[in-house]
Amino acid sequence: MSGCIFCQIVNGEAPGRIVHRDALVTAFHDRRPISALHLLIVPNEHIASLNELDESQSALAAHLLFTAQRLAAQMGVAEKGYRLVMNTGRDGGQSVAHLHLHLIAGRLAGWHLG
């Protein structure tokens, strides 16, 4: 989608510190990390939010989770623990209208993200 920063990163039109890319998803470091490790895992296809995902895309949804699991292991945080967050909609805290999963680790996490 034109103007979507995550689409631009996926397509190589905007800079991003990419740590993983495959046919379905791309993962990169968040530009405004809230922890020592803060990755974003996004579908390569533009999907505005979780509300736009349908059951025909269940393999993609599972792939997002398994990619997070593999990245947590690769980054050395799987054993100590990490948090996965998916914000949906403005009131849910979603600031970029492209489905994305936050992988956050590196400090003891309380309930709130801030």
ChimeraX commands (.cxc) that place a marker at each C-alpha (Angstrom):
marker #1 position 0.00,0.00,0.00 radius 0.5
marker #1 position 1.35,3.39,-0.96 radius 0.5
marker #1 position 2.39,5.47,2.03 radius 0.5
marker #1 position 2.59,2.56,4.50 radius 0.5
marker #1 position 5.99,2.71,6.20 radius 0.5
marker #1 position 5.99,-1.05,6.86 radius 0.5
marker #1 position 5.24,-1.79,3.19 radius 0.5
marker #1 position 8.07,0.56,2.26 radius 0.5
marker #1 position 10.50,-1.29,4.57 radius 0.5
marker #1 position 9.36,-4.68,3.24 radius 0.5
marker #1 position 9.82,-3.45,-0.36 radius 0.5
marker #1 position 13.23,-1.89,0.32 radius 0.5
marker #1 position 11.93,1.64,-0.28 radius 0.5
marker #1 position 12.63,2.78,3.30 radius 0.5
marker #1 position 15.49,1.84,5.61 radius 0.5
marker #1 position 14.98,-0.84,8.20 radius 0.5
marker #1 position 17.31,-3.01,10.27 radius 0.5
marker #1 position 15.95,-6.28,8.91 radius 0.5
marker #1 position 16.74,-9.44,10.85 radius 0.5
marker #1 position 14.53,-11.89,8.95 radius 0.5
marker #1 position 12.75,-12.08,5.63 radius 0.5
marker #1 position 10.95,-14.95,3.94 radius 0.5
marker #1 position 8.10,-15.34,1.46 radius 0.5
marker #1 position 5.42,-14.39,4.03 radius 0.5
marker #1 position 6.91,-12.07,6.65 radius 0.5
marker #1 position 9.69,-9.59,7.36 radius 0.5
marker #1 position 11.10,-8.80,10.81 radius 0.5
marker #1 position 13.06,-5.69,11.72 radius 0.5
marker #1 position 14.12,-3.64,14.72 radius 0.5
marker #1 position 11.58,-1.09,15.94 radius 0.5
marker #1 position 12.76,2.48,15.33 radius 0.5
marker #1 position 11.55,3.48,18.81 radius 0.5
marker #1 position 12.36,0.46,20.98 radius 0.5
marker #1 position 10.83,0.19,24.43 radius 0.5
marker #1 position 13.25,-2.52,25.54 radius 0.5
marker #1 position 16.72,-3.88,24.81 radius 0.5
marker #1 position 15.19,-6.08,22.12 radius 0.5
marker #1 position 12.16,-4.81,20.24 radius 0.5
marker #1 position 11.41,-6.38,16.87 radius 0.5
marker #1 position 8.42,-5.95,14.59 radius 0.5
marker #1 position 7.24,-8.94,12.55 radius 0.5
marker #1 position 4.99,-7.92,9.66 radius 0.5
marker #1 position 3.28,-9.74,6.82 radius 0.5
marker #1 position 4.87,-8.89,3.48 radius 0.5
marker #1 position 1.34,-8.40,2.16 radius 0.5
marker #1 position -0.44,-5.27,3.37 radius 0.5
marker #1 position -3.11,-6.20,5.91 radius 0.5
marker #1 position -4.32,-3.17,7.87 radius 0.5
marker #1 position -4.94,-4.90,11.21 radius 0.5
marker #1 position -5.97,-8.13,12.87 radius 0.5
marker #1 position -9.56,-7.15,12.05 radius 0.5
marker #1 position -8.72,-7.51,8.34 radius 0.5
marker #1 position -7.26,-11.00,8.70 radius 0.5
marker #1 position -9.60,-13.84,7.76 radius 0.5
marker #1 position -9.55,-17.59,8.30 radius 0.5
marker #1 position -8.15,-18.21,4.82 radius 0.5
marker #1 position -4.97,-16.56,6.14 radius 0.5
marker #1 position -4.61,-18.83,9.18 radius 0.5
marker #1 position -1.28,-20.18,7.86 radius 0.5
marker #1 position 0.05,-16.61,7.79 radius 0.5
marker #1 position -1.15,-16.00,11.36 radius 0.5
marker #1 position 0.61,-19.16,12.55 radius 0.5
marker #1 position 3.73,-18.20,10.61 radius 0.5
marker #1 position 3.88,-14.85,12.43 radius 0.5
marker #1 position 3.91,-16.68,15.77 radius 0.5
marker #1 position 6.42,-19.33,14.76 radius 0.5
marker #1 position 8.70,-16.67,13.27 radius 0.5
marker #1 position 8.57,-14.83,16.61 radius 0.5
marker #1 position 9.43,-18.06,18.41 radius 0.5
marker #1 position 12.44,-18.71,16.13 radius 0.5
marker #1 position 13.66,-15.11,16.38 radius 0.5
marker #1 position 13.44,-15.19,20.19 radius 0.5
marker #1 position 15.67,-18.27,20.16 radius 0.5
marker #1 position 18.10,-16.71,17.65 radius 0.5
marker #1 position 18.32,-13.50,19.68 radius 0.5
marker #1 position 19.01,-15.46,22.87 radius 0.5
marker #1 position 15.89,-14.42,24.79 radius 0.5
marker #1 position 13.72,-17.54,24.52 radius 0.5
marker #1 position 14.84,-19.07,27.80 radius 0.5
marker #1 position 14.56,-15.92,29.94 radius 0.5
marker #1 position 11.30,-14.86,28.33 radius 0.5
marker #1 position 9.81,-12.35,25.95 radius 0.5
marker #1 position 6.53,-10.66,25.22 radius 0.5
marker #1 position 4.48,-10.74,22.02 radius 0.5
marker #1 position 2.04,-7.87,21.48 radius 0.5
marker #1 position -0.37,-7.16,18.67 radius 0.5
marker #1 position -2.26,-3.86,18.93 radius 0.5
marker #1 position -5.45,-3.53,16.92 radius 0.5
marker #1 position -7.11,-0.23,16.06 radius 0.5
marker #1 position -6.53,3.25,17.41 radius 0.5
marker #1 position -8.00,2.53,20.86 radius 0.5
marker #1 position -5.92,-0.66,21.02 radius 0.5
marker #1 position -2.73,1.34,20.56 radius 0.5
marker #1 position -2.06,0.52,16.88 radius 0.5
marker #1 position -0.06,3.40,15.42 radius 0.5
marker #1 position 0.74,1.94,11.97 radius 0.5
marker #1 position -2.13,0.55,9.90 radius 0.5
marker #1 position -0.29,-2.62,8.91 radius 0.5
marker #1 position -0.70,-5.82,10.91 radius 0.5
marker #1 position 2.39,-6.32,13.07 radius 0.5
marker #1 position 3.58,-8.36,16.00 radius 0.5
marker #1 position 5.96,-6.83,18.56 radius 0.5
marker #1 position 8.62,-9.15,20.02 radius 0.5
marker #1 position 9.90,-7.44,23.18 radius 0.5
marker #1 position 12.56,-8.71,25.58 radius 0.5
marker #1 position 15.51,-7.66,27.65 radius 0.5
marker #1 position 13.91,-6.41,30.84 radius 0.5
marker #1 position 11.37,-7.67,33.31 radius 0.5
marker #1 position 8.01,-6.87,31.75 radius 0.5
marker #1 position 5.16,-5.49,33.79 radius 0.5
marker #1 position 1.60,-5.46,32.54 radius 0.5
marker #1 position 1.92,-2.08,30.79 radius 0.5
marker #1 position 4.29,-1.58,27.88 radius 0.5
marker #1 position 5.41,1.97,28.69 radius 0.5
marker link #1:1,2 radius 0.2
marker link #1:2,3 radius 0.2
marker link #1:3,4 radius 0.2
marker link #1:4,5 radius 0.2
marker link #1:5,6 radius 0.2
marker link #1:6,7 radius 0.2
marker link #1:7,8 radius 0.2
marker link #1:8,9 radius 0.2
marker link #1:9,10 radius 0.2
marker link #1:10,11 radius 0.2
marker link #1:11,12 radius 0.2
marker link #1:12,13 radius 0.2
marker link #1:13,14 radius 0.2
marker link #1:14,15 radius 0.2
marker link #1:15,16 radius 0.2
marker link #1:16,17 radius 0.2
marker link #1:17,18 radius 0.2
marker link #1:18,19 radius 0.2
marker link #1:19,20 radius 0.2
marker link #1:20,21 radius 0.2
marker link #1:21,22 radius 0.2
marker link #1:22,23 radius 0.2
marker link #1:23,24 radius 0.2
marker link #1:24,25 radius 0.2
marker link #1:25,26 radius 0.2
marker link #1:26,27 radius 0.2
marker link #1:27,28 radius 0.2
marker link #1:28,29 radius 0.2
marker link #1:29,30 radius 0.2
marker link #1:30,31 radius 0.2
marker link #1:31,32 radius 0.2
marker link #1:32,33 radius 0.2
marker link #1:33,34 radius 0.2
marker link #1:34,35 radius 0.2
marker link #1:35,36 radius 0.2
marker link #1:36,37 radius 0.2
marker link #1:37,38 radius 0.2
marker link #1:38,39 radius 0.2
marker link #1:39,40 radius 0.2
marker link #1:40,41 radius 0.2
marker link #1:41,42 radius 0.2
marker link #1:42,43 radius 0.2
marker link #1:43,44 radius 0.2
marker link #1:44,45 radius 0.2
marker link #1:45,46 radius 0.2
marker link #1:46,47 radius 0.2
marker link #1:47,48 radius 0.2
marker link #1:48,49 radius 0.2
marker link #1:49,50 radius 0.2
marker link #1:50,51 radius 0.2
marker link #1:51,52 radius 0.2
marker link #1:52,53 radius 0.2
marker link #1:53,54 radius 0.2
marker link #1:54,55 radius 0.2
marker link #1:55,56 radius 0.2
marker link #1:56,57 radius 0.2
marker link #1:57,58 radius 0.2
marker link #1:58,59 radius 0.2
marker link #1:59,60 radius 0.2
marker link #1:60,61 radius 0.2
marker link #1:61,62 radius 0.2
marker link #1:62,63 radius 0.2
marker link #1:63,64 radius 0.2
marker link #1:64,65 radius 0.2
marker link #1:65,66 radius 0.2
marker link #1:66,67 radius 0.2
marker link #1:67,68 radius 0.2
marker link #1:68,69 radius 0.2
marker link #1:69,70 radius 0.2
marker link #1:70,71 radius 0.2
marker link #1:71,72 radius 0.2
marker link #1:72,73 radius 0.2
marker link #1:73,74 radius 0.2
marker link #1:74,75 radius 0.2
marker link #1:75,76 radius 0.2
marker link #1:76,77 radius 0.2
marker link #1:77,78 radius 0.2
marker link #1:78,79 radius 0.2
marker link #1:79,80 radius 0.2
marker link #1:80,81 radius 0.2
marker link #1:81,82 radius 0.2
marker link #1:82,83 radius 0.2
marker link #1:83,84 radius 0.2
marker link #1:84,85 radius 0.2
marker link #1:85,86 radius 0.2
marker link #1:86,87 radius 0.2
marker link #1:87,88 radius 0.2
marker link #1:88,89 radius 0.2
marker link #1:89,90 radius 0.2
marker link #1:90,91 radius 0.2
marker link #1:91,92 radius 0.2
marker link #1:92,93 radius 0.2
marker link #1:93,94 radius 0.2
marker link #1:94,95 radius 0.2
marker link #1:95,96 radius 0.2
marker link #1:96,97 radius 0.2
marker link #1:97,98 radius 0.2
marker link #1:98,99 radius 0.2
marker link #1:99,100 radius 0.2
marker link #1:100,101 radius 0.2
marker link #1:101,102 radius 0.2
marker link #1:102,103 radius 0.2
marker link #1:103,104 radius 0.2
marker link #1:104,105 radius 0.2
marker link #1:105,106 radius 0.2
marker link #1:106,107 radius 0.2
marker link #1:107,108 radius 0.2
marker link #1:108,109 radius 0.2
marker link #1:109,110 radius 0.2
marker link #1:110,111 radius 0.2
marker link #1:111,112 radius 0.2
marker link #1:112,113 radius 0.2
marker link #1:113,114 radius 0.2
view
